[in-house]
Amino acid sequence: MSRRGRIGAKMGSELVRSAALAGAIALTVTAYPSRGNAQSLLAADGLGLLSEPLDARSRALGGAGIGLSGSYLTERDPAASAGLLLSTATMTFQTGASSIEGGETAGHTRFPNIGVSYPYGGNVFAVRVASFLDQEWEAVSEQTLDIGGRSVNSVDRFRSTGGIARVTVGWSRQIVQSLSAGVTFGTYAGTTRRTFSRSLDPETVGSGVEAFTSGLRLQASGIVVGAGLGWDPIPLVHVAGAFTWSDDLKLSPSEGTAGREGVYRMPLELRGGGTVTLTSGLALHLGVTYADWSDTGADLAVGTTRDSAWSYGGGLEWSGGTLLGRTVPIRIGARHRDLPFDSNGDRATERSLSGGLGFDLVETETLPLARLEFGVERGSRKAGPLTEDYWRTTASVRVAAG
């Protein structure tokens, strides 16, 4: 029997459907493309490809994502929203393309971060929808089967479409001038559709033989809790720390579909970061994340997860540039990330260089009311002999109103 395997990926927009929870920006969500292509070859092992809910500024600054200067809405830094004095809505749009070992190039489109906040009585309440795991990929195997003494060519296709997000509500507050705190509580959400089909060569078995197809639709659930602190020890330094704890991730068959529930332990994620103002208009941002995925690996059929997965990066932000009389911050960054799910037993890592800028569309004398951010990344993922290069472009918009 001969066998030839090839794995590709197709990225869709299942996660985007949960954006209805952020009603203040629902009109923007309706503009998303109806379909995208290609996620990553490395999504075919484990539970998918870890999709971080970073906005364009964080991407441009090496994926720091926590401890940045200013106030913003993100699941990774719950205390960062404590300084939002106006009702705020934020949304991040991301598109990219990857090429596996210099081969076919495929793209993806996603909305990794959506949120709304409302200040009241010194408190800030927020609702966030944050991407977590992209599960869209496709595996195709061509082989020769022995049927009734005859050799028949067949094509097996296993496809997974959909993804998992975290939907959380949060509270944050400025405890004292130099200290802020925040907590989040929520659940996993999203669905994954998995289908298997086998088609036989019509030249051998005849055109009347239809392909065999079976499918399963899985619904994600599970509790997610997070908390964080932000602290200014001295006027030129800001530091922050946060954690995210979750109950087991459950993938349950939807009503009317056969299948068995999958239960996977999720790691405790620890994050830390900070900003140091070097000179007037120039700041250094750094961030690090740690998670132990060994329990998740024990729950999977294949033991291809990391015991310790680290992510660290940082960048410089210069606020001295102007355009049309407005300040335009310019950013550059670099990053290293351990991917939790390896490929065929080989450790998978990701490295990238990034850059970007921001622009205030509408501003008052003291506060920007509408801000647009851009970030571009060039990186590669490696696992043993496998190399996957990618470009990724991220755009974030933030709108505030009294």
Backbone hydrogen bonds in HBPLUS format (Angstrom, degrees):
<---DONOR---> <-ACCEPTOR-->    atom                        ^
c    i                          cat <-CA-CA->   ^        H-A-AA   ^      H-
h    n   atom  resd res      DA  || num        DHA   H-A  angle D-A-AA Bond
n    s   type  num  typ     dist DA aas  dist angle  dist       angle   num
A0004-ARG N   A0142-GLU O   3.13 MM 138  5.56 160.4  2.17 161.2 166.4     1
A0142-GLU N   A0004-ARG O   3.18 MM 138  5.56 168.6  2.20 162.7 160.3     2
A0006-ARG N   A0140-VAL O   3.17 MM 134  5.71 161.1  2.21 173.1 174.1     3
A0140-VAL N   A0006-ARG O   3.15 MM 134  5.71 165.8  2.18 164.5 168.6     4
A0008-GLY N   A0138-GLU O   2.98 MM 130  5.40 154.3  2.05 163.2 170.2     5
A0138-GLU N   A0008-GLY O   3.04 MM 130  5.40 165.8  2.06 134.6 132.4     6
A0038-ALA N   A0009-ALA O   2.89 MM  29  4.25 111.6  2.37 110.8 114.6     7
A0036-GLY N   A0011-MET O   3.05 MM  25  5.04 119.6  2.42 140.6 154.0     8
A0016-VAL N   A0013-SER O   3.13 MM   3  5.41 132.3  2.37 102.6 114.8     9
A0017-ARG N   A0014-GLU O   3.15 MM   3  5.74 149.8  2.25 113.1 120.5    10
A0018-SER N   A0015-LEU O   3.21 MM   3  5.95 152.4  2.29 117.5 123.4    11
A0019-ALA N   A0016-VAL O   2.92 MM   3  5.46 161.9  1.95 118.8 123.5    12
A0021-LEU N   A0018-SER O   3.28 MM   3  6.23 173.2  2.29 124.6 125.8    13
A0022-ALA N   A0019-ALA O   2.96 MM   3  5.54 154.8  2.03 115.3 122.5    14
A0025-ILE N   A0022-ALA O   3.07 MM   3  5.99 164.9  2.09 127.1 131.4    15
A0026-ALA N   A0023-GLY O   3.24 MM   3  4.94 172.2  2.24 107.5 106.8    16
A0028-THR N   A0025-ILE O   3.15 MM   3  5.52 132.6  2.38 105.1 116.7    17
A0029-VAL N   A0025-ILE O   3.35 MM   4  6.74 151.5  2.44 146.3 153.9    18
A0030-THR N   A0026-ALA O   3.35 MM   4  6.66 144.2  2.48 149.1 156.5    19
A0031-ALA N   A0028-THR O   3.15 MM   3  5.82 166.0  2.17 118.6 122.7    20
A0032-TYR N   A0029-VAL O   3.12 MM   3  5.92 163.1  2.15 131.4 130.5    21
A0037-ASN N   A0107-GLY O   2.99 MM  70  4.82 112.2  2.46 111.8 129.9    22
A0043-ALA N   A0040-SER O   3.08 MM   3  5.46 164.5  2.11 111.4 115.8    23
A0044-ALA N   A0041-LEU O   3.24 MM   3  5.99 171.4  2.25 121.0 123.5    24
A0049-LEU N   A0134-ASP O   2.93 MM  85  5.25 154.8  2.00 154.1 154.9    25
A0134-ASP N   A0049-LEU O   2.98 MM  85  5.25 172.9  1.99 152.5 151.4    26
A0051-SER N   A0132-PHE O   2.77 MM  81  4.91 166.8  1.79 130.9 134.0    27
A0059-ARG N   A0055-ASP O   3.02 MM   4  6.28 159.9  2.06 153.5 159.7    28
A0060-ALA N   A0056-ALA O   2.99 MM   4  6.16 162.1  2.03 148.3 152.5    29
A0061-LEU N   A0057-ARG O   3.09 MM   4  6.29 138.5  2.27 142.3 153.4    30
A0061-LEU N   A0058-SER O   3.20 MM   3  5.10 127.8  2.49  92.8 106.4    31
A0063-GLY N   A0058-SER O   2.73 MM   5  4.90 134.3  1.93 150.0 149.9    32
A0072-TYR N   A0080-ALA O   3.11 MM   8  5.59 145.9  2.23 113.2 123.1    33
A0080-ALA N   A0077-ASP O   3.03 MM   3  5.59 158.0  2.08 120.7 127.4    34
A0082-ALA N   A0079-ALA O   3.19 MM   3  5.70 168.4  2.20 118.4 121.5    35
A0084-LEU N   A0081-SER O   3.15 MM   3  5.53 169.0  2.17 118.5 119.7    36
A0087-SER N   A0401-ALA O   3.12 MM 314  5.43 128.5  2.40 165.2 158.2    37
A0401-ALA N   A0087-SER O   2.91 MM 314  5.43 151.4  1.99 151.4 160.4    38
A0088-THR N   A0117-SER O   3.19 MM  29  5.17 145.7  2.32 120.6 130.7    39
A0117-SER N   A0088-THR O   2.75 MM  29  5.17 149.8  1.84 153.4 159.5    40
A0089-ALA N   A0399-VAL O   2.88 MM 310  5.35 157.9  1.92 157.1 164.5    41
A0399-VAL N   A0089-ALA O   2.88 MM 310  5.35 164.4  1.90 159.7 164.7    42
A0090-THR N   A0115-GLY O   2.87 MM  25  5.32 165.6  1.89 155.4 157.5    43
A0115-GLY N   A0090-THR O   2.99 MM  25  5.32 161.3  2.03 151.1 149.6    44
A0091-MET N   A0397-VAL O   3.03 MM 306  5.58 149.4  2.13 152.9 162.1    45
A0397-VAL N   A0091-MET O   2.95 MM 306  5.58 159.4  1.99 159.6 165.7    46
A0092-THR N   A0113-ASN O   2.85 MM  21  5.24 137.6  2.03 159.3 166.4    47
A0093-PHE N   A0395-ALA O   2.74 MM 302  5.27 168.8  1.75 166.9 169.1    48
A0395-ALA N   A0093-PHE O   2.82 MM 302  5.27 167.1  1.84 162.4 166.4    49
A0094-GLN N   A0110-ARG O   2.90 MM  16  5.33 156.4  1.95 170.7 165.7    50
A0110-ARG N   A0094-GLN O   2.91 MM  16  5.33 161.1  1.94 153.4 156.8    51
A0095-THR N   A0393-THR O   2.94 MM 298  5.43 163.6  1.97 159.5 164.9    52
A0393-THR N   A0095-THR O   2.77 MM 298  5.43 177.7  1.78 177.9 178.2    53
A0096-GLY N   A0108-HIS O   3.07 MM  12  5.40 150.7  2.16 145.5 147.6    54
A0108-HIS N   A0096-GLY O   2.86 MM  12  5.40 146.1  1.97 142.1 145.1    55
A0097-ALA N   A0391-TRP O   2.99 MM 294  5.45 152.4  2.07 143.5 150.6    56
A0391-TRP N   A0097-ALA O   2.90 MM 294  5.45 155.9  1.96 159.3 167.4    57
A0098-SER N   A0106-ALA O   2.79 MM   8  5.60 157.5  1.84 163.6 166.4    58
A0106-ALA N   A0098-SER O   2.97 MM   8  5.60 159.5  2.01 156.9 161.5    59
A0099-SER N   A0389-ASP O   2.77 MM 290  5.33 156.1  1.82 155.5 162.3    60
A0389-ASP N   A0099-SER O   3.03 MM 290  5.33 151.6  2.11 157.6 150.7    61
A0103-GLY N   A0100-ILE O   2.79 MM   3  5.30 156.7  1.85 118.4 126.5    62
A0101-GLU N   A0387-THR O   2.73 MM 286  5.18 148.9  1.83 153.9 163.7    63
A0131-SER N   A0112-PRO O   3.01 MM  19  4.78 164.9  2.03 133.4 134.6    64
A0114-ILE N   A0129-VAL O   3.01 MM  15  5.16 150.7  2.10 149.7 156.8    65
A0129-VAL N   A0114-ILE O   2.78 MM  15  5.16 160.8  1.81 157.3 159.7    66
A0116-VAL N   A0127-VAL O   2.98 MM  11  5.49 150.9  2.06 151.4 160.8    67
A0127-VAL N   A0116-VAL O   2.92 MM  11  5.49 154.8  1.98 156.7 164.4    68
A0118-TYR N   A0125-PHE O   2.71 MM   7  5.25 148.3  1.81 153.3 163.1    69
A0125-PHE N   A0118-TYR O   2.97 MM   7  5.25 177.3  1.97 140.2 139.7    70
A0120-TYR N   A0123-ASN O   2.71 MM   3  5.22 161.5  1.74 149.2 155.0    71
A0123-ASN N   A0120-TYR O   2.93 MM   3  5.22 161.0  1.97 117.5 121.7    72
A0124-VAL N   A0172-SER O   2.92 MM  48  5.23 150.8  2.01 155.4 157.6    73
A0172-SER N   A0124-VAL O   2.97 MM  48  5.23 139.9  2.13 142.3 153.4    74
A0126-ALA N   A0170-GLY O   2.97 MM  44  4.98 155.6  2.03 135.0 137.5    75
A0170-GLY N   A0126-ALA O   2.75 MM  44  4.98 152.8  1.83 145.4 147.9    76
A0128-ARG N   A0168-THR O   2.86 MM  40  5.33 166.1  1.88 156.3 160.0    77
A0168-THR N   A0128-ARG O   2.96 MM  40  5.33 158.5  2.01 148.7 155.6    78
A0130-ALA N   A0166-ARG O   2.89 MM  36  5.17 168.9  1.90 151.8 155.5    79
A0166-ARG N   A0130-ALA O   2.72 MM  36  5.17 162.5  1.75 156.0 162.2    80
A0132-PHE N   A0164-ILE O   3.04 MM  32  5.70 135.7  2.24 158.8 151.4    81
A0133-LEU N   A0164-ILE O   3.09 MM  31  5.07 162.1  2.12 135.6 141.2    82
A0164-ILE N   A0133-LEU O   2.82 MM  31  5.07 166.6  1.84 155.9 160.1    83
A0135-GLN N   A0162-GLY O   3.29 MM  27  5.67 154.3  2.36 134.0 136.8    84
A0137-TRP N   A0160-SER O   2.87 MM  23  5.34 142.1  2.01 137.9 149.4    85
A0160-SER N   A0137-TRP O   2.87 MM  23  5.34 174.8  1.87 166.2 165.9    86
A0139-ALA N   A0158-PHE O   2.80 MM  19  5.17 169.4  1.81 157.7 161.1    87
A0158-PHE N   A0139-ALA O   2.83 MM  19  5.17 168.5  1.85 158.2 162.0    88
A0141-SER N   A0156-ASP O   2.86 MM  15  5.15 163.2  1.89 151.8 156.8    89
A0156-ASP N   A0141-SER O   2.83 MM  15  5.15 169.3  1.84 161.0 160.6    90
A0143-GLN N   A0154-SER O   3.05 MM  11  5.54 161.2  2.09 148.8 154.8    91
A0154-SER N   A0143-GLN O   2.87 MM  11  5.54 164.2  1.89 164.9 165.6    92
A0145-LEU N   A0152-VAL O   2.79 MM   7  5.16 171.2  1.79 152.4 151.1    93
A0152-VAL N   A0145-LEU O   2.78 MM   7  5.16 164.3  1.81 152.8 158.4    94
A0147-ILE N   A0150-ARG O   2.83 MM   3  5.24 157.4  1.88 163.6 159.7    95
A0150-ARG N   A0147-ILE O   3.00 MM   3  5.24 160.3  2.04 110.2 116.4    96
A0201-ASP N   A0153-ASN O   2.87 MM  48  5.34 144.8  1.99 168.7 165.3    97
A0155-VAL N   A0199-SER O   2.94 MM  44  5.41 153.6  2.01 152.8 161.3    98
A0199-SER N   A0155-VAL O   3.09 MM  44  5.41 161.5  2.12 144.7 149.0    99
A0157-ARG N   A0197-SER O   2.89 MM  40  5.29 161.1  1.93 156.9 161.0   100
A0197-SER N   A0157-ARG O   2.96 MM  40  5.29 149.9  2.06 144.8 154.1   101
A0159-ARG N   A0195-THR O   2.95 MM  36  5.36 162.9  1.98 154.1 159.7   102
A0195-THR N   A0159-ARG O   2.95 MM  36  5.36 157.5  2.00 150.5 157.9   103
A0161-THR N   A0193-ARG O   2.95 MM  32  5.22 155.2  2.01 142.3 150.5   104
A0193-ARG N   A0161-THR O   2.77 MM  32  5.22 163.4  1.80 157.8 162.5   105
A0163-GLY N   A0191-THR O   3.30 MM  28  6.15 141.4  2.46 144.0 144.4   106
A0165-ALA N   A0189-ALA O   2.82 MM  24  5.27 169.8  1.83 155.0 158.4   107
A0189-ALA N   A0165-ALA O   2.87 MM  24  5.27 152.6  1.94 146.5 148.4   108
A0167-VAL N   A0187-THR O   2.93 MM  20  5.55 170.5  1.94 169.0 168.2   109
A0187-THR N   A0167-VAL O   2.97 MM  20  5.55 152.3  2.04 147.8 152.6   110
A0169-VAL N   A0185-PHE O   2.89 MM  16  5.55 165.6  1.91 151.5 151.0   111
A0185-PHE N   A0169-VAL O   2.90 MM  16  5.55 153.6  1.97 158.7 167.5   112
A0171-TRP N   A0183-VAL O   2.96 MM  12  5.50 154.7  2.02 152.1 159.5   113
A0183-VAL N   A0171-TRP O   2.85 MM  12  5.50 153.5  1.92 157.9 166.9   114
A0173-ARG N   A0181-ALA O   2.92 MM   8  5.65 152.0  2.00 157.9 164.5   115
A0181-ALA N   A0173-ARG O   3.01 MM   8  5.65 158.2  2.06 155.5 161.8   116
A0175-ILE N   A0179-LEU O   2.85 MM   4  5.58 122.7  2.18 134.4 151.4   117
A0176-VAL N   A0179-LEU O   3.23 MM   3  5.18 159.0  2.28 136.5 142.7   118
A0179-LEU N   A0176-VAL O   3.18 MM   3  5.18 158.8  2.23 106.5 113.0   119
A0232-ASP N   A0178-SER O   2.86 MM  54  4.94 151.4  1.94 144.8 149.9   120
A0180-SER N   A0230-GLY O   2.89 MM  50  5.05 159.9  1.93 147.7 151.6   121
A0230-GLY N   A0180-SER O   2.92 MM  50  5.05 161.3  1.96 139.6 140.6   122
A0182-GLY N   A0228-GLY O   3.02 MM  46  5.36 146.9  2.13 154.1 151.8   123
A0228-GLY N   A0182-GLY O   2.89 MM  46  5.36 149.6  1.98 155.6 154.9   124
A0184-THR N   A0226-GLY O   2.85 MM  42  4.92 157.7  1.90 136.1 134.5   125
A0226-GLY N   A0184-THR O   3.04 MM  42  4.92 163.9  2.06 132.8 132.7   126
A0186-GLY N   A0224-VAL O   2.83 MM  38  5.08 151.2  1.91 156.6 157.6   127
A0224-VAL N   A0186-GLY O   2.94 MM  38  5.08 160.4  1.98 127.3 125.7   128
A0188-TYR N   A0222-GLY O   2.92 MM  34  5.34 145.2  2.05 142.9 152.9   129
A0220-ALA N   A0190-GLY O   2.97 MM  30  5.58 172.2  1.98 169.2 167.2   130
A0192-THR N   A0218-LEU O   2.88 MM  26  5.11 154.3  1.94 143.6 151.5   131
A0218-LEU N   A0192-THR O   2.77 MM  26  5.11 170.8  1.77 156.9 159.5   132
A0194-ARG N   A0216-LEU O   2.77 MM  22  5.21 172.5  1.78 165.8 166.3   133
A0216-LEU N   A0194-ARG O   2.75 MM  22  5.21 143.2  1.89 150.8 162.7   134
A0196-PHE N   A0214-SER O   2.79 MM  18  5.37 163.7  1.82 161.3 166.0   135
A0214-SER N   A0196-PHE O   2.86 MM  18  5.37 155.6  1.91 156.6 164.2   136
A0198-ARG N   A0212-PHE O   2.81 MM  14  5.18 148.7  1.91 143.7 153.5   137
A0212-PHE N   A0198-ARG O   2.91 MM  14  5.18 151.7  1.99 155.0 150.7   138
A0204-THR N   A0201-ASP O   3.04 MM   3  5.59 152.2  2.12 114.0 122.1   139
A0205-VAL N   A0201-ASP O   3.13 MM   4  6.39 168.9  2.14 160.1 162.8   140
A0206-GLY N   A0202-PRO O   2.83 MM   4  4.55 136.1  2.02 120.1 127.7   141
A0254-SER N   A0217-ARG O   2.82 MM  37  5.69 157.0  1.87 154.1 156.2   142
A0219-GLN N   A0252-SER O   2.67 MM  33  5.10 160.7  1.71 144.6 149.7   143
A0252-SER N   A0219-GLN O   2.89 MM  33  5.10 161.0  1.93 147.3 143.3   144
A0221-SER N   A0250-LYS O   2.96 MM  29  5.23 133.8  2.18 143.6 153.5   145
A0250-LYS N   A0221-SER O   2.93 MM  29  5.23 178.3  1.93 155.4 155.7   146
A0247-ASP N   A0223-ILE O   2.82 MM  24  5.15 156.1  1.87 144.3 152.3   147
A0225-VAL N   A0245-TRP O   2.73 MM  20  5.24 173.4  1.73 171.5 172.0   148
A0245-TRP N   A0225-VAL O   2.72 MM  20  5.24 163.3  1.75 168.5 172.1   149
A0227-ALA N   A0243-PHE O   3.18 MM  16  5.77 151.1  2.27 150.5 156.7   150
A0243-PHE N   A0227-ALA O   2.99 MM  16  5.77 152.3  2.07 161.7 170.1   151
A0229-LEU N   A0241-GLY O   2.92 MM  12  5.55 153.4  1.99 157.0 165.4   152
A0241-GLY N   A0229-LEU O   3.05 MM  12  5.55 153.3  2.12 150.4 158.1   153
A0231-TRP N   A0239-VAL O   2.81 MM   8  5.40 167.8  1.82 164.8 166.6   154
A0239-VAL N   A0231-TRP O   2.87 MM   8  5.40 169.5  1.88 162.0 165.0   155
A0237-VAL N   A0234-ILE O   3.14 MM   3  5.51 171.5  2.15 123.5 125.4   156
A0277-THR N   A0236-LEU O   2.94 MM  41  5.18 170.5  1.95 156.0 158.8   157
A0238-HIS N   A0275-THR O   2.94 MM  37  5.15 159.2  1.98 150.4 155.2   158
A0275-THR N   A0238-HIS O   2.73 MM  37  5.15 154.5  1.79 151.3 159.5   159
A0240-ALA N   A0273-GLY O   2.87 MM  33  5.49 152.6  1.95 160.9 157.5   160
A0273-GLY N   A0240-ALA O   3.02 MM  33  5.49 154.7  2.09 155.4 154.8   161
A0242-ALA N   A0271-ARG O   2.97 MM  29  5.22 157.0  2.02 144.9 145.0   162
A0271-ARG N   A0242-ALA O   2.88 MM  29  5.22 162.0  1.91 162.0 157.5   163
A0244-THR N   A0269-GLU O   2.94 MM  25  5.18 146.7  2.05 142.6 151.0   164
A0269-GLU N   A0244-THR O   3.04 MM  25  5.18 170.5  2.05 151.7 152.3   165
A0249-LEU N   A0264-TYR O   2.79 MM  15  5.16 157.1  1.85 164.8 157.7   166
A0264-TYR N   A0249-LEU O   2.92 MM  15  5.16 159.4  1.96 145.9 152.8   167
A0251-LEU N   A0262-GLY O   2.82 MM  11  5.01 164.1  1.85 150.4 155.5   168
A0262-GLY N   A0251-LEU O   2.94 MM  11  5.01 165.5  1.96 140.9 143.1   169
A0257-THR N   A0254-SER O   3.07 MM   3  5.74 152.3  2.15 145.0 143.6   170
A0270-LEU N   A0290-TYR O   2.94 MM  20  5.26 169.6  1.95 158.7 161.7   171
A0290-TYR N   A0270-LEU O   2.85 MM  20  5.26 155.3  1.91 153.3 159.7   172
A0272-GLY N   A0288-VAL O   2.97 MM  16  5.47 157.9  2.02 159.3 162.6   173
A0288-VAL N   A0272-GLY O   2.82 MM  16  5.47 155.8  1.88 166.0 169.7   174
A0274-GLY N   A0286-LEU O   2.93 MM  12  5.55 152.6  2.01 150.1 154.7   175
A0286-LEU N   A0274-GLY O   3.03 MM  12  5.55 160.9  2.06 159.6 164.6   176
A0276-VAL N   A0284-LEU O   2.89 MM   8  5.21 159.0  1.93 149.7 156.7   177
A0284-LEU N   A0276-VAL O   2.85 MM   8  5.21 166.6  1.87 151.3 154.4   178
A0278-LEU N   A0282-LEU O   2.89 MM   4  5.66 137.7  2.07 140.1 153.1   179
A0279-THR N   A0282-LEU O   3.33 MM   3  5.17 162.5  2.37 133.6 138.5   180
A0282-LEU N   A0279-THR O   3.06 MM   3  5.17 171.6  2.07 122.5 124.8   181
A0319-SER N   A0281-GLY O   2.64 MM  38  4.69 162.6  1.67 144.8 151.3   182
A0283-ALA N   A0317-GLU O   2.97 MM  34  5.28 154.9  2.03 143.6 151.8   183
A0317-GLU N   A0283-ALA O   2.93 MM  34  5.28 158.4  1.98 152.7 158.0   184
A0285-HIS N   A0315-GLY O   2.88 MM  30  5.37 173.0  1.88 166.2 168.2   185
A0315-GLY N   A0285-HIS O   2.88 MM  30  5.37 149.2  1.98 144.0 152.6   186
A0287-GLY N   A0313-GLY O   2.95 MM  26  5.66 151.3  2.03 171.0 167.0   187
A0313-GLY N   A0287-GLY O   3.07 MM  26  5.66 158.5  2.11 158.2 161.7   188
A0289-THR N   A0311-SER O   2.72 MM  22  5.02 148.6  1.82 150.1 157.2   189
A0311-SER N   A0289-THR O   2.95 MM  22  5.02 145.8  2.07 147.0 147.5   190
A0291-ALA N   A0309-ALA O   3.12 MM  18  5.40 142.7  2.27 142.1 152.6   191
A0309-ALA N   A0291-ALA O   2.86 MM  18  5.40 164.4  1.89 163.6 168.9   192
A0293-TRP N   A0306-ARG O   3.12 MM  13  5.47 126.8  2.42 140.3 154.0   193
A0297-GLY N   A0293-TRP O   3.03 MM   4  6.35 154.7  2.10 151.9 159.2   194
A0298-ALA N   A0294-SER O   3.07 MM   4  6.40 144.9  2.20 143.7 152.6   195
A0299-ASP N   A0295-ASP O   3.24 MM   4  6.56 136.9  2.44 138.9 149.4   196
A0299-ASP N   A0296-THR O   3.07 MM   3  5.18 130.9  2.32  98.3 111.5   197
A0300-LEU N   A0296-THR O   3.17 MM   4  6.47 127.8  2.45 142.1 155.9   198
A0300-LEU N   A0297-GLY O   3.26 MM   3  5.15 139.8  2.43  94.2 105.2   199
A0342-ASP N   A0304-THR O   2.81 MM  38  5.25 168.4  1.82 155.5 159.1   200
A0306-ARG N   A0340-PRO O   3.13 MM  34  5.34 137.7  2.31 137.6 147.6   201
A0338-ASP N   A0310-TRP O   2.85 MM  28  5.48 154.6  1.91 159.3 167.8   202
A0312-TYR N   A0336-HIS O   2.98 MM  24  5.65 159.8  2.02 160.6 167.2   203
A0336-HIS N   A0312-TYR O   2.98 MM  24  5.65 162.7  2.01 161.8 167.0   204
A0314-GLY N   A0334-ALA O   3.13 MM  20  5.93 154.5  2.20 162.0 169.9   205
A0334-ALA N   A0314-GLY O   3.03 MM  20  5.93 151.5  2.11 165.1 173.4   206
A0316-LEU N   A0332-ILE O   2.94 MM  16  5.59 136.1  2.13 145.6 159.2   207
A0332-ILE N   A0316-LEU O   3.12 MM  16  5.59 152.9  2.20 151.9 159.6   208
A0318-TRP N   A0330-ILE O   2.88 MM  12  5.25 169.9  1.89 159.6 160.6   209
A0330-ILE N   A0318-TRP O   2.84 MM  12  5.25 160.8  1.88 151.2 154.3   210
A0328-VAL N   A0321-GLY O   2.78 MM   7  5.16 169.8  1.79 128.7 131.2   211
A0323-LEU N   A0326-ARG O   2.78 MM   3  5.27 149.0  1.87 145.1 155.2   212
A0326-ARG N   A0323-LEU O   3.03 MM   3  5.27 158.6  2.07 109.0 115.8   213
A0358-GLY N   A0329-PRO O   3.17 MM  29  5.50 139.1  2.35 142.8 150.7   214
A0331-ARG N   A0356-GLY O   2.83 MM  25  5.13 164.1  1.86 153.3 150.4   215
A0356-GLY N   A0331-ARG O   2.95 MM  25  5.13 143.3  2.09 139.6 137.3   216
A0333-GLY N   A0354-SER O   2.99 MM  21  5.01 152.5  2.06 131.7 127.9   217
A0354-SER N   A0333-GLY O   2.93 MM  21  5.01 161.1  1.97 140.4 137.2   218
A0335-ARG N   A0352-SER O   2.99 MM  17  5.35 147.7  2.09 155.9 155.5   219
A0352-SER N   A0335-ARG O   3.08 MM  17  5.35 155.9  2.14 141.8 145.2   220
A0337-ARG N   A0350-GLU O   2.75 MM  13  5.04 149.3  1.84 157.0 160.8   221
A0350-GLU N   A0337-ARG O   2.75 MM  13  5.04 148.1  1.85 155.0 161.6   222
A0339-LEU N   A0348-ALA O   3.01 MM   9  5.42 156.1  2.07 135.1 140.9   223
A0343-SER N   A0346-ASP O   3.14 MM   3  5.25 153.6  2.21 150.0 150.0   224
A0346-ASP N   A0343-SER O   2.92 MM   3  5.25 166.2  1.94 119.3 121.7   225
A0349-THR N   A0382-LYS O   2.92 MM  33  5.47 153.6  1.99 151.4 159.4   226
A0382-LYS N   A0349-THR O   2.91 MM  33  5.47 154.8  1.97 148.0 156.0   227
A0351-ARG N   A0380-SER O   3.04 MM  29  5.69 157.6  2.10 158.0 164.2   228
A0380-SER N   A0351-ARG O   2.93 MM  29  5.69 150.0  2.03 157.4 167.2   229
A0353-LEU N   A0378-ARG O   2.98 MM  25  5.49 159.6  2.02 148.0 151.4   230
A0378-ARG N   A0353-LEU O   2.92 MM  25  5.49 161.3  1.96 162.5 168.4   231
A0355-GLY N   A0376-VAL O   3.00 MM  21  5.49 143.6  2.14 149.8 160.2   232
A0376-VAL N   A0355-GLY O   2.79 MM  21  5.49 161.0  1.82 167.0 171.8   233
A0357-LEU N   A0374-PHE O   3.12 MM  17  5.48 136.7  2.32 128.4 140.4   234
A0374-PHE N   A0357-LEU O   2.85 MM  17  5.48 162.7  1.88 172.4 176.3   235
A0359-PHE N   A0372-LEU O   2.78 MM  13  5.27 143.8  1.91 154.3 165.0   236
A0372-LEU N   A0359-PHE O   2.84 MM  13  5.27 170.7  1.85 156.6 159.6   237
A0361-LEU N   A0370-ALA O   2.69 MM   9  5.22 135.9  1.88 137.5 150.5   238
A0362-VAL N   A0370-ALA O   3.23 MM   8  4.90 160.2  2.27 127.8 130.9   239
A0369-LEU N   A0362-VAL O   2.66 MM   7  5.23 145.7  1.77 131.8 143.1   240
A0370-ALA N   A0362-VAL O   3.03 MM   8  4.90 149.1  2.13 143.3 137.5   241
A0364-THR N   A0367-LEU O   2.71 MM   3  5.22 173.3  1.72 155.7 158.0   242
A0400-ALA N   A0369-LEU O   2.74 MM  31  4.84 158.6  1.79 148.3 148.7   243
A0371-ARG N   A0398-ARG O   2.87 MM  27  5.20 156.7  1.92 148.8 156.6   244
A0398-ARG N   A0371-ARG O   2.91 MM  27  5.20 157.2  1.97 150.5 156.3   245
A0373-GLU N   A0396-SER O   2.83 MM  23  5.07 162.8  1.86 153.2 156.8   246
A0396-SER N   A0373-GLU O   2.96 MM  23  5.07 157.9  2.01 136.2 142.6   247
A0375-GLY N   A0394-THR O   2.83 MM  19  5.06 141.5  1.98 153.8 156.1   248
A0394-THR N   A0375-GLY O   2.80 MM  19  5.06 168.3  1.81 154.1 156.8   249
A0377-GLU N   A0392-ARG O   2.78 MM  15  5.08 154.5  1.85 152.2 159.3   250
A0392-ARG N   A0377-GLU O   2.99 MM  15  5.08 152.0  2.07 142.8 144.2   251
A0379-GLY N   A0390-TYR O   3.06 MM  11  5.49 168.6  2.07 153.4 157.1   252
A0390-TYR N   A0379-GLY O   2.92 MM  11  5.49 161.8  1.95 152.0 149.4   253
A0381-ARG N   A0388-GLU O   2.71 MM   7  5.05 158.0  1.76 146.8 154.4   254
A0388-GLU N   A0381-ARG O   2.84 MM   7  5.05 156.9  1.89 154.0 157.7   255
A0383-ALA N   A0386-LEU O   3.03 MM   3  5.20 158.1  2.08 143.7 148.0   256
A0386-LEU N   A0383-ALA O   3.06 MM   3  5.20 153.6  2.14 131.3 127.3   257
